[in-house]
Structures are given as C-alpha cells and as structure tokens.
Amino acid sequence: MTTATINMNDLESVQPNRPLRLVSGENFEDWKRCLKAFFYYTDYNQWESIVNGPHVPKKVEGTVTSPNTDPSSFTKSDIKFLDRDKKALGALILCLHQDIYNRFAEHTTAKSLYDALCEFYDGNEDLKLDRKAQAEKEFNSFVGYKQESLTDITNRFLSVSSNLKKYDEKLGNYEQVTKLLDSLPP
C-alpha cells in the first residue's frame, strides 16, 4: 500500500483565494496542511476560529458572567468575532466535496466541523500507529529501479521521507542521504 498524496494537478489549480478541496479521505493529511497554509495566507484569524472558536458573546451582571444570546446587545467586538467564525465555517464548507460535507452537515461551527473531520479521517491512536509503521516500512524498504531516472528516484524518495516526517519521525540529513544512496540501482 502506498501513501496517497495530493495530485499535482490539484496543487496547480489551487488559487490564493480558494482552498484545496477535500475530495476523499485519502489525502486528508496533505489537505490539512494546505488548509492551514490557506488560512495563514488569507486570514489567520479565521484559522484561530477553526482551532479555538467559536466566539461566544458574554454578558456580565454583577459578578456573574453568562452567555449573551441577545444580538441587540452584542458589542462591536462580538460582531467582529461572530463574523470571523461564520466566514471560517463558510470557507471550510467550500473546500469540502459535496459528499463529504453531507456526512458532516450537522456541524454549525468551523471548530466542530474541523474537529469532526479530523476525528473521522485521522482515526484513532491504533490507526495512527499503523500508518506510522507503514510509513517506516515504506522508508526502510525504499529502492530505486533501473528504469527510473535519478530525478524520479529522488522525488519518490523525498515523498516517502516526507510522509515519515509527518509522524514526528526525526530523520537526519546523513540518514536520508545514506538511505537514498544505498537505494540507487547499480
């Protein structure tokens, strides 16, 4: 089994004002990185809404603080944060394929939608350990083939080693260069 990556045609069609679409769960890790980069580029505050949101307006009565549900009493700051939350949710929805969105349509905040996607596609700890073991196996068994060009071998190797690094596996330059050189065909 090989690791699924984002198709280069998908990357070439990415525009700064549109995030990459999640079409299937196969490229979820890559999609998450691209999504984060998209929000860093366009509006970091929306990413904060996805990770830490949503904003809940508060009202203070004496020493008691409670949620404020009266829109007519929202402050300008509350309105700004609520607007940011809605924009983050809208952008997140726009980057989901319709079939995927339909599975998660009950989520009404960017944070709950993103958390549900991560829980569904990242899987539990056992699945993550299996994926890490698969990435280690793929790295350790990497070999170049005679019919491949050096560029193709190098690109494939970089993909395999990058996949392993996703799992916080520390690979030093010496280890990577040695592995690549040892894997070259005679």
C-alpha positions as CSV (number, residue, x, y, z in Angstrom):
1,M,0.0,0.0,0.0
2,T,1.4,3.4,-0.9
3,T,0.7,6.6,0.7
4,A,-1.9,8.8,-1.1
5,T,-0.7,12.3,-1.8
6,I,-2.3,15.3,-3.5
7,N,-2.3,15.1,-7.2
8,M,0.0,17.7,-8.8
9,N,-2.9,18.9,-11.0
10,D,-4.9,19.7,-7.8
11,L,-1.9,21.7,-6.5
12,E,-1.6,23.6,-9.8
13,S,-5.3,24.5,-9.7
14,V,-5.1,26.0,-6.2
15,Q,-5.7,29.7,-6.2
16,P,-4.7,32.0,-3.3
17,N,-8.4,32.9,-2.7
18,R,-9.7,29.3,-2.8
19,P,-8.6,26.5,-0.6
20,L,-7.8,23.0,-1.9
21,R,-10.9,20.8,-1.9
22,L,-11.1,17.6,0.2
23,V,-12.5,15.1,-2.3
24,S,-11.7,11.9,-0.4
25,G,-10.1,10.9,2.9
26,E,-7.0,9.5,1.2
27,N,-5.3,12.9,1.1
28,F,-6.5,14.2,4.4
29,E,-3.1,14.9,6.0
30,D,-2.0,16.8,2.9
31,W,-5.3,18.6,2.8
32,K,-5.0,19.7,6.4
33,R,-1.5,21.2,5.8
34,C,-2.8,23.0,2.7
35,L,-5.9,24.2,4.5
36,K,-3.8,25.7,7.3
37,A,-1.5,27.4,4.8
38,F,-4.5,28.8,3.0
39,F,-5.8,30.4,6.2
40,Y,-2.4,31.6,7.2
41,Y,-2.2,33.3,3.8
42,T,-5.7,34.7,3.6
43,D,-6.8,35.3,7.2
44,Y,-5.1,33.8,10.2
45,N,-7.9,34.9,12.5
46,Q,-10.2,32.5,10.7
47,W,-7.8,29.7,11.4
48,E,-7.9,30.7,15.0
49,S,-11.7,30.4,14.8
50,I,-11.3,26.9,13.5
51,V,-8.8,25.8,16.1
52,N,-10.1,27.8,19.1
53,G,-13.6,29.0,18.3
54,P,-16.3,29.7,18.2
55,H,-16.6,33.0,19.9
56,V,-19.4,33.2,22.5
57,P,-20.6,36.7,23.4
58,K,-20.8,37.2,27.2
59,K,-22.8,39.5,29.4
60,V,-21.8,40.5,32.9
61,E,-24.5,41.0,35.5
62,G,-22.8,41.9,38.8
63,T,-20.2,39.2,39.4
64,V,-21.9,36.7,37.2
65,T,-20.8,36.2,33.6
66,S,-23.1,34.3,31.3
67,P,-23.5,33.7,27.5
68,N,-25.2,36.6,25.8
69,T,-28.0,35.5,23.4
70,D,-29.4,38.9,22.7
71,P,-28.0,40.1,19.3
72,S,-29.1,43.7,20.0
73,S,-26.7,43.9,22.9
74,F,-23.6,42.5,21.1
75,T,-20.5,44.7,21.2
76,K,-18.6,45.6,18.0
77,S,-16.0,43.1,19.1
78,D,-18.6,40.4,19.5
79,I,-20.0,41.1,16.0
80,K,-16.4,41.1,14.6
81,F,-15.6,37.7,16.2
82,L,-19.0,36.2,15.1
83,D,-18.4,37.4,11.6
84,R,-15.0,35.8,11.6
85,D,-16.5,32.5,12.8
86,K,-19.1,32.5,10.1
87,K,-16.5,33.2,7.4
88,A,-14.3,30.4,8.7
89,L,-17.2,28.0,8.6
90,G,-18.1,29.1,5.1
91,A,-14.6,28.7,3.8
92,L,-14.3,25.3,5.4
93,I,-17.5,24.2,3.8
94,L,-16.4,25.4,0.4
95,C,-13.3,23.2,0.5
96,L,-15.3,20.0,1.1
97,H,-16.6,17.9,-1.7
98,Q,-20.4,17.7,-1.5
99,D,-20.4,14.0,-0.5
100,I,-18.1,14.7,2.4
101,Y,-20.0,17.8,3.5
102,N,-23.3,15.9,3.5
103,R,-21.8,13.5,6.1
104,F,-20.9,16.4,8.4
105,A,-23.7,18.9,7.7
106,E,-25.0,18.9,11.3
107,H,-21.9,20.8,12.4
108,T,-22.7,24.5,12.6
109,T,-19.3,25.9,13.7
110,A,-16.0,25.8,12.0
111,K,-14.3,24.2,15.0
112,S,-16.9,21.4,15.4
113,L,-16.8,20.7,11.7
114,Y,-12.9,20.6,11.6
115,D,-12.7,18.5,14.8
116,A,-15.3,16.0,13.3
117,L,-13.3,15.8,10.1
118,C,-10.1,15.2,12.0
119,E,-11.7,12.5,14.2
120,F,-13.2,10.7,11.2
121,Y,-10.3,10.9,8.8
122,D,-7.3,10.8,11.2
123,G,-8.7,7.8,13.0
124,N,-7.9,6.6,16.5
125,E,-4.5,6.1,18.0
126,D,-4.2,2.5,16.8
127,L,-4.8,3.6,13.2
128,K,-2.3,6.4,13.5
129,L,0.3,3.9,14.8
130,D,-0.5,1.6,11.9
131,R,0.0,4.5,9.5
132,K,3.3,5.4,11.1
133,A,4.5,1.8,10.9
134,Q,3.5,1.6,7.3
135,A,5.5,4.9,6.6
136,E,8.5,3.4,8.4
137,K,8.3,0.2,6.4
138,E,8.0,2.1,3.1
139,F,11.1,4.2,4.1
140,N,13.1,1.2,5.2
141,S,12.3,-0.8,2.1
142,F,12.7,2.0,-0.4
143,V,14.7,1.0,-3.5
144,G,15.3,2.7,-6.8
145,Y,14.6,0.9,-10.1
146,K,16.8,0.6,-13.1
147,Q,14.1,2.1,-15.5
148,E,13.7,5.2,-13.2
149,S,15.7,8.4,-13.8
150,L,17.7,9.8,-10.9
151,T,15.1,12.7,-10.7
152,D,12.2,10.2,-10.4
153,I,14.0,8.2,-7.7
154,T,14.9,11.3,-5.7
155,N,11.3,12.7,-6.0
156,R,9.8,9.4,-4.9
157,F,12.3,9.2,-2.0
158,L,11.5,12.7,-0.9
159,S,7.8,11.8,-0.9
160,V,8.5,8.7,1.2
161,S,10.7,10.5,3.7
162,S,8.3,13.5,4.0
163,N,5.5,11.0,4.7
164,L,7.5,9.6,7.5
165,K,8.3,13.0,8.9
166,K,4.5,13.6,9.3
167,Y,4.6,11.2,12.2
168,D,7.3,13.2,14.0
169,E,9.9,10.7,13.0
170,K,13.2,12.6,13.1
171,L,15.4,11.8,10.1
172,G,18.8,13.4,10.0
173,N,20.4,14.5,6.7
174,Y,23.1,11.8,7.0
175,E,20.5,9.1,7.5
176,Q,18.5,10.3,4.5
177,V,21.4,10.7,2.1
178,T,22.8,7.3,3.1
179,K,19.4,5.6,2.6
180,L,19.0,7.3,-0.8
181,L,22.5,6.4,-2.0
182,D,22.1,2.8,-0.8
183,S,18.8,2.5,-2.7
184,L,20.2,3.6,-6.1
185,P,20.4,0.8,-8.7
186,P,23.9,-0.3,-9.7
